[in-house]
Amino acid sequence: MKVIEKFFKKYEHLFLEGGKLEKYHPAYQAMYTFMFTPDETTQRGAHIRDAVDLKRVMFTVVLALIPATLFGMWNVGYQYFNQAGVDFTNWEAFVYGFWKVLPLIIVSYVVGLGIEFYFAILRGHEVNEGYLVTGLLIPLIMPVTIPLWILAISVAFAVVIGKEVFGGTGMNIVNPALTARAFAFFAYPTFMSGNEVWIPKPENADAYSGETILGALNQGKELAYTWWDMFVGTIPGSIGETSVIMILIGAVLLLYTRVASWRIMLSGVLGAALMALLFNMWGANELMRFPWWQHLLVGGLAFGIVFMATDPVTAAQTRVGKWIYGFMIGVFAILIRVFNPAYPEGVMLAILLMNVVAPTIDFYVVQSNIKRRMKRFNKQTA
């Protein structure tokens, strides 16, 4: 690493003020701080000394996503070989899935970071680290068969429209990863839904089915999977959303490091469970009769609540607001899942909706606290 650091230092003067490449200093700084601790010190003002910065927080979230990513790669191969009807080993399944998922991750990072670097250079500020997480989240919430050009357009839309127009990381009002998925879903619906987008088509196969559990229930079909399949994740779906076990491993890391809010996670699960339980009592169709606890195991519910509902930028900030915010995400996710026959999955729309409402929730929570304290103060001074 010392050799690399010396290389950076050798050409640092070119990117400093007055250097030939001064305007590209944000790009240089981003690459340097990606590998090394920043060597800049503050000169004035009051500051908190802490080893944790935005980049380290983003790396923590990326580490939490690794289990779901690796399992998703294996599951892509597992589903493919199962449909092909051939014998295979776990290693063969992983290798196949790895080469299917890797291009999606590369395109996501190249396009997204390219846009981030462009805006940083254009505005003359540091490159934001927020896309370190978004760049991995976007491929994980997409079907593995999505064309790379659609993915690239979706990433560009999410970064530019969903983030940069608001000022970049920390200023966006909706989750960029979900913005990319929403754009792809509504702009290219045939590539984002149906029975054949979740599994790569086996060679020499005239017809095959990669129907998801929610899709089958929506059509009143009997399930071919057990609750254990749902929990482990050996079912069709978006790359990173199928394995609840791997998502829970990531959740433990996020909670242990206090990067994510346990209030949002818990309230999200409670809201979804309560709504699903109410529908179980009604039982008008298969989705309503689907056991409430199994609703928590399928679709993108677990992945969305753990990794996207807890986004500190777009989530509610107050303690009470987090309970309300998470609970309503769970409620709306199940409501949309059950009542929308064209889209039997609702966590994406539920989170985007609550992203927009989150500031309003915080506003009324704060105003309520102010009024309560004013009443207490008036009583004491009366």
Secondary structure, DSSP 8 states (H G I E B T S, - for coil): -HHHHHHHHHHHHHHSTTSTTGGGHHHHHHHHHHHS-------SS-----S--HHHHHHHHHHHHHHHHHHHHHHHHHHHHHHHT----HHHHHHHHHHHHHHHHHHHHHHHHHHHHHHHHHHTS---STHHHHHHHHHHTS-TT--HHHHHHHHHHHHHTTTGGGTSTTT-SS-HHHHHHHHHHHHSGGGTSSSSSSS---TT-S------HHHHHHTT---SS-HHHHHHT-S-SSTTTS-HHHHHHHHHHHHHTT-S-HHHHHHHHHHHHHHHHHHHHH--SHHHHS-HHHHTTSTTHHHIIIIITT-TTTS--SHHHHHHHHHHHHHHHHHHHHH-TT----HHHHHHHHHHHHHHHHHHHHHHHHHHHHHHHHHHH-
